[in-house]
Amino acid sequence: MPEWIETTLLLWPLAVPLGAAALAAAFWSRPAVQSWIGTIGLGITLVASLLLLNQVIGNGIQSKQFGSWAAPFGVSFVADPFSAAMVVISSLLAFAAAIFGLTDLSDTQKRAGFYPLFLGLMVGVNGAFLTGDIFNLYVWFEVMLITALGLLTLDKFKSQLDGAIKYAVLNLFSTILFLMAIGLLYGVTGTLNMADLAVVLPQTEPSGALLISALLFLLGFGIKAGFFPMFFWLPASYHTASIVVSAVFAGLLTKVGVYAAFRVFTLLFEVDNAGIREMIAVFAAGTMLFGVFGAAIQWDIRRILSFHIISQIGYIMMGLAISTQAAMAGAVFYIIHHIIVKANLFLLAGAIYRTTGTYDLRQSGGLMKGSPWLAVLFVIPALSLAGIPPLSGFWAKFMVIDASFRDEAAWLGGVALFVGLLTIFSMSKIWIEAFWKDAPNPRNIPARLHITVVAPITALAAITVAIGVNPEPLVAYAQLAADAMLQPAAYIDAVLGRIETAEVLP
């Protein structure tokens, strides 16, 4: 690899989609050209992300400072095992969605700015994962919010505008909480660099301002991640977007909020302070329960899947509530598994719509006979989401639930097991209504699915099976990422180049 690429690799997951977004905007009147620019750009982003991951595995945590200022004064970008994995899995999902969109998106949607907005969204997502500055994390969240609102209202339907308003109001409230938390934190410590904060905060006297800052961070990120009881914006908005947008939102946007919570409450604050652990545990249990109950009463497949985004976020938050190495590793594994599975289920919902002409399960049916391959492709992520062995979801659930019982949080593990049973109910309902029963309005000619629709669904399903059959590599990597979060000395050293180990949070 040329040296100039190696030294700038940390920026490529942002620079490539940003350049592709500008190029796609220049061809706004030529939808076909935009499609290929966007797809190729996201393919290059995926390659760059994989190279960055390989660099982190081989050479340790990567850090780069900009603006001719050393940390903590310059702008810092950092890739550790957790953030590098998030960039890879996000880029993989975006590339799969782009391939699906080659034939699923209309020319009108493309001319309305889908590709510049989508690529801009990926700049914000990858920027949030790689930033080493708490204020720049806020900036990347704003980039995500602006582009997400554009994608939500792409078709300008009344339902989309209504969903976008709900999405915007709660996320803007989250932004206010986030900014207040940053202001309090800066007022006490005088720094915004996260590595520097990890050194300064243990030397700072506990205060009400720091406690309020921690709580505001938790609430702000909770809204963005869809924690109970702040999740109502999600099922009210996600189902209104085009299916490509819904798949990307389902896989990525809530995970950025989760990532931010994990980063702040391992690097900056401790979950043992002032009852934060107990709050997160209650949030996790409530998120699992209310999400799965909401899914159980829905008939629109997109709304069922939207509520299940919420319930699965609760499983991930179990890891942070417990905060042992095993629990954190389980949470990292769960995030990677869930991004793949949930996005794939939304793409499958799009395929079901293209085949039956409806998202309403009561009006669909007959797909087992008419599209048997689609039925097989649905079963894989559906059973994985429910935690059925030997798929990836089984290992993800096993890791976090086992950690809960080992850490005397059996009540939380019990909730997770109960929610898993109800998840099976929801997936069974989709299977029975869409695939097993006869179609209420028989179709003379079953719709044929284009290869660009089937290929990404098949690839994501294959990854789900591969992880389930051979989970050891991902388990080992998740443990590496958990160790790096719980023992941040290497992160701080990579950014600051100087560290007193005794001053760092354990």
VEXDREN-2710 file (C-alpha; in Angstrom, 1 decimal):
% VEXDREN-2710
k/r/px/py/pz
1/MET/0.0/0.0/0.0
2/PRO/1.4/3.5/-0.9
3/GLU/2.6/5.4/2.1
4/TRP/0.4/8.4/1.4
5/ILE/-2.7/6.1/1.5
6/GLU/-1.6/4.4/4.6
7/THR/-1.0/7.7/6.5
8/THR/-4.4/9.2/5.4
9/LEU/-6.5/6.0/5.6
10/LEU/-8.3/7.2/8.7
11/LEU/-10.0/9.9/6.6
12/TRP/-11.0/7.8/3.6
13/PRO/-14.3/6.6/5.1
14/LEU/-15.3/10.3/5.2
15/ALA/-13.5/11.7/2.2
16/VAL/-14.7/9.1/-0.3
17/PRO/-18.5/9.5/0.3
18/LEU/-18.1/13.3/0.6
19/GLY/-16.4/13.4/-2.8
20/ALA/-19.0/11.1/-4.3
21/ALA/-21.8/13.2/-2.8
22/ALA/-20.4/16.3/-4.6
23/LEU/-20.0/14.4/-7.8
24/ALA/-23.5/13.0/-7.7
25/ALA/-24.9/16.4/-7.0
26/ALA/-23.2/17.7/-10.2
27/PHE/-25.1/15.1/-12.2
28/TRP/-28.5/15.8/-10.5
29/SER/-30.3/15.6/-13.9
30/ARG/-28.9/12.2/-14.8
31/PRO/-30.3/9.6/-12.4
32/ALA/-28.4/6.7/-14.0
33/VAL/-25.1/8.4/-13.6
34/GLN/-25.9/9.3/-10.0
35/SER/-26.7/5.6/-9.3
36/TRP/-23.4/4.4/-10.4
37/ILE/-21.5/7.2/-8.7
38/GLY/-23.2/6.5/-5.5
39/THR/-22.8/2.7/-5.7
40/ILE/-19.1/2.8/-6.7
41/GLY/-18.4/5.5/-4.1
42/LEU/-19.9/3.3/-1.4
43/GLY/-18.0/0.3/-2.7
44/ILE/-14.7/2.2/-2.4
45/THR/-15.7/3.4/1.1
46/LEU/-16.2/-0.3/2.1
47/VAL/-12.8/-1.2/0.8
48/ALA/-11.2/1.8/2.6
49/SER/-13.0/0.8/5.8
50/LEU/-11.7/-2.8/5.6
51/LEU/-8.2/-1.5/5.0
52/LEU/-8.6/0.7/8.1
53/LEU/-9.8/-2.2/10.1
54/ASN/-6.8/-4.2/9.0
55/GLN/-4.5/-1.4/10.0
56/VAL/-6.1/-1.2/13.5
57/ILE/-5.8/-5.0/14.0
58/GLY/-2.2/-5.0/12.8
59/ASN/-0.8/-1.8/14.2
60/GLY/-3.1/-0.9/17.1
61/ILE/-5.3/2.2/17.6
62/GLN/-4.9/4.8/14.9
63/SER/-5.0/8.5/15.6
64/LYS/-4.5/11.7/13.5
65/GLN/-4.6/15.3/14.4
66/PHE/-5.5/18.2/12.1
67/GLY/-5.1/21.9/11.9
68/SER/-1.4/22.0/12.6
69/TRP/-2.2/21.6/16.3
70/ALA/-1.3/18.7/18.5
71/ALA/-3.9/17.0/20.7
72/PRO/-5.8/18.1/22.7
73/PHE/-6.0/21.4/20.7
74/GLY/-6.2/20.1/17.2
75/VAL/-9.1/18.2/15.6
76/SER/-8.7/14.5/16.4
77/PHE/-9.8/11.4/14.5
78/VAL/-9.4/8.0/16.2
79/ALA/-10.0/4.4/15.1
80/ASP/-10.0/1.8/17.8
81/PRO/-11.3/-1.8/17.5
82/PHE/-14.9/-0.7/18.3
83/SER/-15.1/2.3/16.0
84/ALA/-13.2/0.6/13.1
85/ALA/-15.7/-2.3/13.2
86/MET/-18.6/0.1/13.2
87/VAL/-17.3/1.9/10.1
88/VAL/-16.9/-1.4/8.3
89/ILE/-20.3/-2.8/9.1
90/SER/-21.9/0.6/8.3
91/SER/-20.1/0.8/4.9
92/LEU/-21.2/-2.8/4.2
93/LEU/-24.8/-2.0/4.9
94/ALA/-24.7/1.2/2.8
95/PHE/-23.2/-0.6/-0.2
96/ALA/-25.8/-3.4/0.1
97/ALA/-28.6/-0.7/0.2
98/ALA/-27.1/1.1/-2.8
99/ILE/-27.2/-2.1/-4.8
100/PHE/-30.8/-2.7/-3.8
101/GLY/-31.6/0.8/-4.8
102/LEU/-30.3/0.5/-8.3
103/THR/-33.7/-0.8/-9.4
104/ASP/-35.9/0.0/-6.4
105/LEU/-35.5/3.8/-6.5
106/SER/-37.4/5.8/-9.0
107/ASP/-35.8/8.5/-11.2
108/THR/-37.9/11.0/-9.4
109/GLN/-36.3/10.0/-6.1
110/LYS/-32.9/10.2/-7.6
111/ARG/-33.5/13.6/-9.0
112/ALA/-34.8/14.7/-5.6
113/GLY/-31.3/14.2/-4.2
114/PHE/-31.3/10.7/-2.8
115/TYR/-27.6/10.0/-3.6
116/PRO/-26.1/13.3/-2.4
117/LEU/-28.2/13.0/0.8
118/PHE/-27.4/9.3/1.3
119/LEU/-23.7/9.8/0.8
120/GLY/-23.8/12.8/3.1
121/LEU/-25.5/10.7/5.7
122/MET/-22.6/8.2/5.5
123/VAL/-20.2/11.0/6.0
124/GLY/-22.0/11.9/9.2
125/VAL/-22.2/8.3/10.4
126/ASN/-18.5/7.5/9.8
127/GLY/-17.5/10.9/11.2
128/ALA/-19.4/10.2/14.5
129/PHE/-17.6/6.8/14.8
130/LEU/-14.2/8.2/14.1
131/THR/-14.2/11.6/15.9
132/GLY/-12.0/12.0/19.0
133/ASP/-13.7/15.3/20.1
134/ILE/-17.0/15.4/22.0
135/PHE/-18.1/18.7/20.2
136/ASN/-17.3/17.3/16.8
137/LEU/-19.5/14.3/17.7
138/TYR/-22.3/16.8/18.1
139/VAL/-21.4/18.2/14.6
140/TRP/-21.6/14.8/13.0
141/PHE/-24.9/14.2/14.7
142/GLU/-26.2/17.4/13.0
143/VAL/-24.9/16.3/9.6
144/MET/-26.8/13.0/10.1
145/LEU/-30.0/14.9/11.2
146/ILE/-30.0/17.2/8.2
147/THR/-29.4/14.5/5.7
148/ALA/-31.8/12.1/7.4
149/LEU/-34.6/14.7/7.2
150/GLY/-34.0/15.1/3.5
151/LEU/-34.1/11.4/3.0
152/LEU/-37.3/11.0/5.0
153/THR/-39.2/13.6/2.9
154/LEU/-37.8/12.5/-0.5
155/ASP/-41.2/11.7/-2.0
156/LYS/-43.0/14.6/-0.2
157/PHE/-45.9/12.5/0.8
158/LYS/-48.1/13.8/3.7
159/SER/-47.2/10.8/5.8
160/GLN/-43.5/11.4/5.2
161/LEU/-43.8/15.1/6.2
162/ASP/-45.7/14.1/9.3
163/GLY/-43.1/11.5/10.2
164/ALA/-40.2/13.9/9.5
165/ILE/-41.7/16.5/11.9
166/LYS/-41.9/13.9/14.7
167/TYR/-38.4/12.8/13.9
168/ALA/-37.1/16.3/13.9
169/VAL/-38.8/17.6/17.1
170/LEU/-37.5/14.8/19.3
171/ASN/-34.0/14.7/17.7
172/LEU/-33.7/18.5/18.1
173/PHE/-34.6/18.2/21.7
174/SER/-31.9/15.5/22.0
175/THR/-29.5/18.0/20.4
176/ILE/-30.3/20.6/23.0
177/LEU/-29.6/18.1/25.8
178/PHE/-26.4/17.1/24.1
179/LEU/-25.2/20.7/23.8
180/MET/-26.0/21.5/27.4
181/ALA/-24.1/18.4/28.5
182/ILE/-21.1/19.5/26.4
183/GLY/-21.3/23.0/27.8
184/LEU/-21.3/21.8/31.4
185/LEU/-18.4/19.4/30.7
186/TYR/-16.3/22.1/29.1
187/GLY/-17.1/24.5/31.8
188/VAL/-15.7/22.1/34.4
189/THR/-12.7/20.6/32.5
190/GLY/-11.7/23.2/29.9
191/THR/-11.3/20.6/27.2
192/LEU/-13.4/18.8/24.6
193/ASN/-10.9/16.2/23.4
194/MET/-12.2/12.8/24.6
195/ALA/-8.8/11.4/25.3
196/ASP/-7.8/14.5/27.3
197/LEU/-11.1/14.4/29.1
198/ALA/-10.4/10.8/30.1
199/VAL/-7.2/12.1/31.8
200/VAL/-8.7/15.2/33.3
201/LEU/-11.9/13.9/34.7
202/PRO/-10.4/11.4/37.2
203/GLN/-8.4/14.4/38.7
204/THR/-11.5/16.6/38.9
205/GLU/-13.6/16.9/42.1
206/PRO/-17.0/15.4/41.7
207/SER/-19.7/18.0/41.3
208/GLY/-23.3/18.6/40.5
209/ALA/-22.4/20.0/37.1
210/LEU/-20.6/16.8/36.1
211/LEU/-23.5/14.6/37.3
212/ILE/-26.0/16.7/35.4
213/SER/-23.7/16.5/32.3
214/ALA/-23.6/12.7/32.5
215/LEU/-27.4/12.5/32.9
216/LEU/-27.9/14.9/30.0
217/PHE/-25.6/12.8/27.8
218/LEU/-27.5/9.7/28.8
219/LEU/-30.9/11.3/27.9
220/GLY/-29.6/12.9/24.7
221/PHE/-28.1/9.7/23.4
222/GLY/-31.1/7.7/24.7
223/ILE/-33.5/9.7/22.4
224/LYS/-31.2/9.2/19.4
225/ALA/-30.8/5.5/20.1
226/GLY/-34.5/4.9/20.8
227/PHE/-34.3/4.0/24.6
228/PHE/-37.5/3.6/26.6
229/PRO/-39.4/5.9/27.2
230/MET/-38.0/8.2/24.5
231/PHE/-38.5/6.0/21.4
232/PHE/-41.9/7.2/20.1
233/TRP/-40.4/9.1/17.2
234/LEU/-38.9/6.0/15.6
235/PRO/-42.0/3.8/14.8
236/ALA/-43.8/7.1/13.8
237/SER/-41.3/8.0/11.1
238/TYR/-39.2/5.0/9.9
239/HIS/-42.0/3.3/8.0
240/THR/-42.9/6.4/6.0
241/ALA/-39.6/6.5/4.1
242/SER/-38.7/4.5/1.0
243/ILE/-37.6/1.0/1.8
244/VAL/-33.9/1.7/1.0
245/VAL/-33.9/4.6/3.4
246/SER/-35.8/2.7/6.0
247/ALA/-33.3/-0.2/5.8
248/VAL/-30.3/2.2/6.3
249/PHE/-32.0/4.1/9.1
250/ALA/-33.0/0.8/10.8
251/GLY/-29.4/-0.5/10.6
252/LEU/-27.4/2.6/11.4
253/LEU/-29.0/5.7/13.0
254/THR/-30.0/4.3/16.4
255/LYS/-26.6/2.5/16.5
256/VAL/-24.8/5.8/16.4
257/GLY/-26.6/6.9/19.5
258/VAL/-25.7/3.6/21.1
259/TYR/-22.1/3.9/20.1
260/ALA/-22.0/7.4/21.6
261/ALA/-23.4/6.2/24.9
262/PHE/-20.8/3.4/25.0
263/ARG/-18.0/5.8/24.2
264/VAL/-19.0/8.4/26.8
265/PHE/-19.8/6.0/29.6
266/THR/-16.5/4.1/29.3
267/LEU/-14.0/6.7/28.3
268/LEU/-15.4/9.8/30.2
269/PHE/-17.9/8.7/32.9
270/GLU/-18.3/5.5/34.9
271/VAL/-21.7/3.8/35.0
272/ASP/-21.3/3.1/38.7
273/ASN/-21.7/6.8/39.5
274/ALA/-24.9/8.2/41.0
275/GLY/-27.2/5.3/40.0
276/ILE/-26.4/5.6/36.3
277/ARG/-26.0/1.8/36.1
278/GLU/-29.5/1.3/37.5
279/MET/-31.0/3.9/35.1
280/ILE/-29.5/2.2/32.1
281/ALA/-30.7/-1.2/33.3
282/VAL/-34.3/0.1/33.7
283/PHE/-34.0/1.8/30.2
284/ALA/-32.8/-1.5/28.8
285/ALA/-35.6/-3.6/30.3
286/GLY/-38.3/-1.0/29.3
287/THR/-36.9/-0.7/25.8
288/MET/-37.0/-4.5/25.3
289/LEU/-40.5/-4.9/26.6
290/PHE/-42.3/-1.9/25.1
291/GLY/-40.6/-2.5/21.7
292/VAL/-41.7/-6.1/21.5
293/PHE/-45.2/-5.4/22.8
294/GLY/-45.5/-2.6/20.2
295/ALA/-44.5/-5.0/17.4
296/ALA/-47.0/-7.7/18.5
297/ILE/-50.0/-5.5/17.7
298/GLN/-48.9/-4.2/14.3
299/TRP/-49.9/-5.5/10.8
300/ASP/-47.7/-3.3/8.6
301/ILE/-44.5/-5.2/8.2
302/ARG/-42.4/-2.0/8.4
303/ARG/-44.0/-1.0/11.7
304/ILE/-43.4/-4.5/13.1
305/LEU/-39.7/-4.2/12.2
306/SER/-39.5/-0.6/13.5
307/PHE/-40.7/-1.7/16.9
308/HIS/-38.3/-4.5/16.9
309/ILE/-35.4/-2.0/16.4
310/ILE/-36.4/-0.6/19.7
311/SER/-36.6/-4.0/21.5
312/GLN/-33.2/-5.1/20.2
313/ILE/-31.6/-1.8/21.4
314/GLY/-32.5/-3.0/24.9
315/TYR/-30.4/-6.1/24.5
316/ILE/-27.4/-3.9/23.5
317/MET/-27.9/-1.6/26.5
318/MET/-27.8/-4.6/28.8
319/GLY/-24.1/-4.8/28.0
320/LEU/-23.5/-1.2/29.1
321/ALA/-25.7/-1.7/32.2
322/ILE/-23.6/-4.6/33.3
323/SER/-20.3/-3.2/32.1
324/THR/-18.2/-6.4/32.6
325/GLN/-15.8/-7.5/29.8
326/ALA/-18.1/-10.3/28.9
327/ALA/-21.2/-8.1/28.7
328/MET/-19.4/-5.4/26.7
329/ALA/-18.1/-8.0/24.3
330/GLY/-21.7/-9.3/23.9
331/ALA/-23.0/-5.8/23.2
332/VAL/-20.4/-5.3/20.5
333/PHE/-21.2/-8.6/18.9
334/TYR/-24.9/-7.8/19.2
335/ILE/-24.5/-4.4/17.4
336/ILE/-22.7/-6.0/14.5
337/HIS/-25.2/-8.8/14.2
338/HIS/-28.2/-6.5/14.5
339/ILE/-27.1/-4.0/11.9
340/ILE/-26.9/-6.8/9.4
341/VAL/-30.1/-8.6/10.3
342/LYS/-32.3/-5.6/10.8
343/ALA/-31.3/-3.9/7.6
344/ASN/-31.8/-7.2/5.7
345/LEU/-35.3/-7.6/7.1
346/PHE/-36.3/-4.2/5.9
347/LEU/-34.8/-5.0/2.4
348/LEU/-36.9/-8.2/2.6
349/ALA/-40.0/-6.1/3.4
350/GLY/-39.2/-4.2/0.2
351/ALA/-39.0/-7.4/-1.8
352/ILE/-42.3/-8.6/-0.3
353/TYR/-43.9/-5.3/-1.4
354/ARG/-42.5/-5.7/-4.9
355/THR/-44.0/-9.2/-5.0
356/THR/-47.4/-8.6/-3.4
357/GLY/-47.9/-4.9/-3.8
358/THR/-48.6/-4.3/-0.1
359/TYR/-46.9/-3.9/3.2
360/ASP/-50.1/-5.0/5.1
361/LEU/-49.7/-8.6/6.1
362/ARG/-53.5/-9.1/6.0
363/GLN/-53.5/-8.3/2.3
364/SER/-50.5/-10.5/1.4
365/GLY/-49.8/-14.2/1.2
366/GLY/-48.9/-17.0/-1.0
367/LEU/-45.2/-16.2/-1.2
368/MET/-44.1/-19.7/-0.1
369/LYS/-45.5/-21.1/-3.4
370/GLY/-44.8/-18.1/-5.6
371/SER/-41.3/-17.1/-4.3
372/PRO/-39.8/-20.0/-2.4
373/TRP/-36.3/-18.5/-2.5
374/LEU/-37.6/-15.3/-0.9
375/ALA/-39.1/-17.4/1.8
376/VAL/-35.7/-19.0/2.5
377/LEU/-34.1/-15.6/2.6
378/PHE/-36.7/-14.3/5.1
379/VAL/-36.3/-17.3/7.4
380/ILE/-32.6/-16.7/8.0
381/PRO/-32.7/-13.1/9.4
382/ALA/-36.1/-13.7/11.1
383/LEU/-34.8/-16.7/13.1
384/SER/-31.6/-14.9/13.8
385/LEU/-33.5/-11.9/15.2
386/ALA/-35.4/-14.3/17.4
387/GLY/-32.1/-15.8/18.6
388/ILE/-32.5/-19.3/17.2
389/PRO/-29.3/-21.4/16.8
390/PRO/-27.1/-21.7/15.0
391/LEU/-27.6/-18.2/13.5
392/SER/-25.7/-15.0/14.7
393/GLY/-28.6/-13.8/16.8
394/PHE/-28.3/-16.8/19.1
395/TRP/-24.7/-16.1/20.0
396/ALA/-25.5/-12.4/20.4
397/LYS/-28.3/-13.1/22.9
398/PHE/-26.4/-15.8/24.6
399/MET/-23.4/-13.5/25.3
400/VAL/-25.4/-10.7/26.9
401/ILE/-27.9/-12.9/28.7
402/ASP/-25.1/-15.2/30.1
403/ALA/-23.2/-12.0/31.3
404/SER/-26.4/-10.8/33.1
405/PHE/-26.7/-14.1/35.0
406/ARG/-23.0/-14.1/35.9
407/ASP/-23.2/-10.5/37.2
408/GLU/-26.2/-11.1/39.4
409/ALA/-28.5/-9.3/37.1
410/ALA/-30.7/-12.3/36.5
411/TRP/-33.9/-10.2/36.4
412/LEU/-32.5/-8.4/33.3
413/GLY/-31.6/-11.7/31.7
414/GLY/-35.1/-13.0/32.5
415/VAL/-36.7/-10.0/30.7
416/ALA/-34.4/-10.7/27.7
417/LEU/-35.5/-14.3/27.5
418/PHE/-39.2/-13.4/27.7
419/VAL/-38.7/-10.7/25.0
420/GLY/-37.0/-13.4/22.8
421/LEU/-40.1/-15.5/23.0
422/LEU/-42.3/-12.6/21.9
423/THR/-39.9/-11.9/19.0
424/ILE/-40.5/-15.4/17.8
425/PHE/-44.2/-14.6/17.8
426/SER/-43.8/-11.5/15.6
427/MET/-41.5/-13.2/13.1
428/SER/-44.0/-16.2/13.0
429/LYS/-46.8/-13.7/12.3
430/ILE/-44.9/-12.3/9.3
431/TRP/-44.1/-15.8/8.1
432/ILE/-47.7/-17.1/8.4
433/GLU/-49.4/-14.1/6.9
434/ALA/-47.0/-13.3/4.0
435/PHE/-45.6/-16.7/3.1
436/TRP/-47.7/-19.6/4.4
437/LYS/-51.3/-18.6/3.9
438/ASP/-52.9/-18.3/0.5
439/ALA/-53.0/-14.8/-1.0
440/PRO/-56.5/-13.2/-0.4
441/ASN/-56.3/-11.7/-3.9
442/PRO/-54.5/-14.2/-6.1
443/ARG/-52.0/-12.7/-8.5
444/ASN/-52.0/-14.1/-12.0
445/ILE/-48.3/-13.5/-12.7
446/PRO/-46.0/-13.4/-9.6
447/ALA/-43.7/-10.4/-9.8
448/ARG/-40.1/-11.4/-10.6
449/LEU/-37.4/-9.9/-8.4
450/HIS/-34.4/-8.3/-10.1
451/ILE/-30.9/-9.5/-9.3
452/THR/-30.1/-6.2/-7.7
453/VAL/-32.9/-6.9/-5.1
454/VAL/-32.0/-10.5/-4.4
455/ALA/-28.2/-10.2/-4.4
456/PRO/-27.8/-7.9/-1.4
457/ILE/-30.4/-9.8/0.6
458/THR/-28.7/-13.0/-0.2
459/ALA/-25.2/-11.6/0.8
460/LEU/-26.4/-10.3/4.1
461/ALA/-28.2/-13.6/4.9
462/ALA/-25.0/-15.4/4.0
463/ILE/-23.0/-13.3/6.5
464/THR/-25.6/-14.0/9.2
465/VAL/-25.2/-17.7/8.6
466/ALA/-21.4/-17.5/8.5
467/ILE/-21.3/-15.7/11.8
468/GLY/-23.6/-18.2/13.4
469/VAL/-21.8/-21.2/12.1
470/ASN/-18.3/-19.8/13.0
471/PRO/-18.8/-17.2/15.7
472/GLU/-15.3/-17.5/17.3
473/PRO/-13.5/-14.8/15.1
474/LEU/-16.2/-12.2/15.8
475/VAL/-16.3/-13.2/19.5
476/ALA/-12.6/-12.7/19.8
477/TYR/-12.8/-9.4/18.1
478/ALA/-15.7/-8.3/20.3
479/GLN/-13.6/-9.1/23.3
480/LEU/-10.7/-7.1/21.9
481/ALA/-13.1/-4.1/21.4
482/ALA/-14.5/-4.5/24.9
483/ASP/-11.0/-4.6/26.5
484/ALA/-10.1/-1.4/24.6
485/MET/-13.2/0.4/25.9
486/LEU/-12.8/-0.8/29.5
487/GLN/-9.1/-0.1/29.6
488/PRO/-8.7/3.1/27.6
489/ALA/-5.0/3.6/28.3
490/ALA/-4.0/2.7/24.7
491/TYR/-6.7/5.0/23.3
492/ILE/-5.4/7.9/25.3
493/ASP/-1.8/7.2/24.4
494/ALA/-2.6/7.0/20.7
495/VAL/-4.2/10.4/20.8
496/LEU/-2.1/12.3/23.3
497/GLY/1.2/10.5/22.9
498/ARG/1.7/10.8/26.7
499/ILE/-0.1/9.1/29.5
500/GLU/0.1/8.5/33.2
501/THR/-1.6/5.1/33.6
502/ALA/-2.6/5.8/37.1
503/GLU/-4.6/8.8/36.0
504/VAL/-6.7/6.9/33.5
505/LEU/-10.2/5.5/34.3
506/PRO/-9.9/1.8/35.0
END
